[in-house]
Amino acid sequence: MAQLIVRKLDRDVKERLKRRAEKHGRSMEEEARHILREAVKPLAKNREGLGTRIARRFKRIGFAEGEIREFRGFPVRPARFGK
């Protein structure tokens, strides 16, 4: 296994890493390895896009037909920016 030495790490970064490691029940060293592994992990080909993930998360909160009435009956107009 390779070694990596990080010099001149800001004190507040070290403290946040320490708190994060404690939160996950890991040593600071193992937490740093976990962060690095996640940062360089290749993206999965079947990875969902942001819109798909948002839609899945809020699927059960959906609106029933006719539930949003405030815009019904108003003509669609383009947005105007500026003066």
Contact map, one row per residue, 1 for C-alpha under 8 A:
11100000000000000000000000000000000000000000000000000000000000000000000000000000000
11110000000000000000000000000000000000000000000000000000000000000000000000000000000
11111000000000000000000000000000000000000000000000000000000000000000000000000000000
01111100000000000000000000000000000000000000000000000000000000000000000000000000000
00111110000000000000000000000000000000000000000000000000000000000000000000000000000
00011111100000000000000000000000000000000000000000000000000000000000000000000000000
00001111100000000000000000000000000000000000000000000000000000000000000000000000000
00000111110000000000000000000000000000000000000000000000000000000000000000000000000
00000111111011000000000000000000000000000000000000000000000000000000000000000000000
00000001111111000000000000000000000000000000000000000000000000000000000000000000000
00000000111111100000000000000000000000000000000000000000000000000000000000000000000
00000000011111110000000000000000000000000000000000000000000000000000000000000000000
00000000111111111000000000000000000000000000000000000000000000000000000000000000000
00000000111111111100000000000000000000000000000000000000000000000000000000000000000
00000000001111111110000000000000000000000000000000000000000000000000000000000000000
00000000000111111111000000000000000000000000000000000000000000000000000000000000000
00000000000011111111100000010011000000000000000000000000000000000000000000000000000
00000000000001111111110000110000000000000000000000000000000000000000000000000000000
00000000000000111111111000000000000000000000000000000000000000000000000000000000000
00000000000000011111111100000010000000000000000000000000000000000000000000000000000
00000000000000001111111111110110000000000000000000000000000000000000000000000000000
00000000000000000111111111110000000000000000000000000000000000000000000000000000000
00000000000000000011111111000000000000000000000000000000000000000000000000000000000
00000000000000000001111111000000000000000000000000000000000000000000000000000000000
00000000000000000000111111100000000000000000000000000000000000000000000000000000000
00000000000000000000111111111110000000000000000000000000000000000000000000000000000
00000000000000000100110011111110000000000000000000000000000000000000000000000000000
00000000000000001100110001111111000000000000000000000000000000000000000000000000000
00000000000000000000000001111111100000000000000000000000000000000000000000000000000
00000000000000000000100001111111110000000000000000000000000000000000000000000000000
00000000000000001001100001111111111000000000000000000000000000000000000000000000000
00000000000000001000000000011111111100000000000000000000000000000000000000000000000
00000000000000000000000000001111111110000000000000000000000000000000000000000000000
00000000000000000000000000000111111111000000000000000000000000000000000000000000000
00000000000000000000000000000011111111100000000000000000000000000000000000000000000
00000000000000000000000000000001111111110000000000000000000000000000000000000000000
00000000000000000000000000000000111111111000000000000000000000000000000000000000000
00000000000000000000000000000000011111111000000000000000000000000000000000000000000
00000000000000000000000000000000001111111000000000000000000000000000000000000000000
00000000000000000000000000000000000111111100000000000000000000000000000000000000000
00000000000000000000000000000000000011111110000000000000000000000000000000000000000
00000000000000000000000000000000000000011111000000000000000000000000000000000000000
00000000000000000000000000000000000000001111101000000000000000000000000000000000000
00000000000000000000000000000000000000000111111000000000000000000000000000000000000
00000000000000000000000000000000000000000011111000000000000000000000000000000000000
00000000000000000000000000000000000000000001111100000000000000000000000000000000000
00000000000000000000000000000000000000000011111110000000000000000000000000000000000
00000000000000000000000000000000000000000000011111011000000000000000000000000000000
00000000000000000000000000000000000000000000001111111000000000000000000000000000000
00000000000000000000000000000000000000000000000111111100000000000000000000000000000
00000000000000000000000000000000000000000000000011111110000000000000000000000000000
00000000000000000000000000000000000000000000000111111111000000000000000000000000000
00000000000000000000000000000000000000000000000111111111100000000000000000000000000
00000000000000000000000000000000000000000000000001111111110000000000000000000000000
00000000000000000000000000000000000000000000000000111111111000000000000000000000000
00000000000000000000000000000000000000000000000000011111111000000000000000000000000
00000000000000000000000000000000000000000000000000001111111100000000000000000000000
00000000000000000000000000000000000000000000000000000111111111000000000000000000000
00000000000000000000000000000000000000000000000000000011111111000000000000000000000
00000000000000000000000000000000000000000000000000000000111111000000000000000000000
00000000000000000000000000000000000000000000000000000000011111100000000000000000000
00000000000000000000000000000000000000000000000000000000011111110000000000000000000
00000000000000000000000000000000000000000000000000000000000011111011000000000000000
00000000000000000000000000000000000000000000000000000000000001111110000000000000000
00000000000000000000000000000000000000000000000000000000000000111111000000000000000
00000000000000000000000000000000000000000000000000000000000000011111100000000000000
00000000000000000000000000000000000000000000000000000000000000111111100000000000000
00000000000000000000000000000000000000000000000000000000000000101111111100000000000
00000000000000000000000000000000000000000000000000000000000000000111111100000000000
00000000000000000000000000000000000000000000000000000000000000000001111100000000000
00000000000000000000000000000000000000000000000000000000000000000001111111000000000
00000000000000000000000000000000000000000000000000000000000000000001111111000000000
00000000000000000000000000000000000000000000000000000000000000000000001111100000000
00000000000000000000000000000000000000000000000000000000000000000000001111110000000
00000000000000000000000000000000000000000000000000000000000000000000000011111000000
00000000000000000000000000000000000000000000000000000000000000000000000001111100000
00000000000000000000000000000000000000000000000000000000000000000000000000111110000
00000000000000000000000000000000000000000000000000000000000000000000000000011111000
00000000000000000000000000000000000000000000000000000000000000000000000000001111100
00000000000000000000000000000000000000000000000000000000000000000000000000000111110
00000000000000000000000000000000000000000000000000000000000000000000000000000011111
00000000000000000000000000000000000000000000000000000000000000000000000000000001111
00000000000000000000000000000000000000000000000000000000000000000000000000000000111
